[in-house]
Amino acid sequence: MSAMMNKELLIRMPSSLYEQTIKLSRKRYMTISSFIRELIIEQVESSLSAEEEKIVAQAERQYLKGRGVNWRKVKRG
């Protein structure tokens, strides 16, 4: 099953970055479009979920109230 491509995106970038993009996409035997698409997918999938964002916001509120953990007391492993 293939995804229907119906949107276009114009990206302006410095020529040095463009040349690096071409080299990396060729190394992976991909078109530039598919290479950039894969990078975006990786970024989106690695971002926090809504539940994780709630946990971070809750921890930030606790920190602002002085209930945070001193980083020196955190056991390093």
N, C-alpha and C positions, 0 to 999 in steps of 0.2 A: 504494500500500500504506500503510495507516495503522497506527499503533501502538496496541495495546490499553492503555487506561488503567485500571489496577486498584489503584492506591495513592492515598491521600489524604494531604495534609500540612497541618497546622494551623500557621500562622505568626502569631505575635504581634509587632506592631510599633507604634511610636508613630504617632499619628494623622497627624502631619506627614509621616512617611515614606510612609504609606499614601496620602495625598493626592498626593504626588509620583509614586508608582507608578501611580495612576489616570491622572494627566495624561500620563505617558510612554507608558503602554499605549494610551491614546486617540490620541496623536500617531501611533503606529505602526499604528493600526487593528487592535489585538490585544486579546484578552481578558486580564484580569489573570493568569489561570492560564497562558496560553500565553506571556505576556511573562516571567513568572518562570521558566518552564521553559526558555525560550531563554537567559536569563541564566545559569542553572545549567549548561546545555550549553556555553556559551562558556567558563565558568570551568573546567569539567572538561577541555575540549579544549585549553585553554591551559596546563594543568598539565604538569609534567615526566613523561616516560615513565620506565619502570623503568630503562632503560639510562642515561638522562640523570641520574637520581637516583644511580646508581652512580658516575658521573663526578664529580658534586658531592661525594659522600661521600669518594671517593679524594682529591680536591683538598683537602678539609678535613683529612684525615689528614696529607697532605703539609705543609700549612700549620702544623699543630700540631707537626710535627717540625722546623720552621724552614726548610722548603724552599719557602716561598711566594715570590711575586714582590713586590718593593717597589712600591707603587703609584706612587711618584714616577718609577720607571724605565719605566713603561708608556707607550708612545707614544700620544699622544692624536690622534684623527683625526677 
